Amino acid sequence: MFSLKNTLTYLLVGVGFPLVEGRWASFSEMSESGGQSLKEMVDDLRVFQASQGQLMSWLAQKDKMVSFLGSLATEPGMVGSQIQQVEVSSEFDPSIS
């Protein structure tokens, strides 16, 4: 007849302990890997947030340029005309180019 003490001793020392120890090592490794991934994500987010102002400014400039030019041309003559428009407009408003 097995007592609780004998059963626990058997599980922990005999068969169970190496299994539990192996699983603990595996979980510990996965946890450290996940923690490192989270740190990298936080760093990436900080970089993105730091550059957000520049990105918003750039997008506003491009939005202004597209609204000034209208739809983008595909014909060589029209493309040349649009390039000239951008050059002329950038003389008056440097934020367009």
CORVEN-V385429 format. One record per helix or strand. SS is the DSSP state (2 for helix, 1 for strand). FROM is the first residue (numbers start at 1). TO is the last residue. Records with the same first field share a line. If there is no record, write none. Layout:
SS=FROM-TO  FROM-TO
//
This chain:
2=4-69  76-92
//
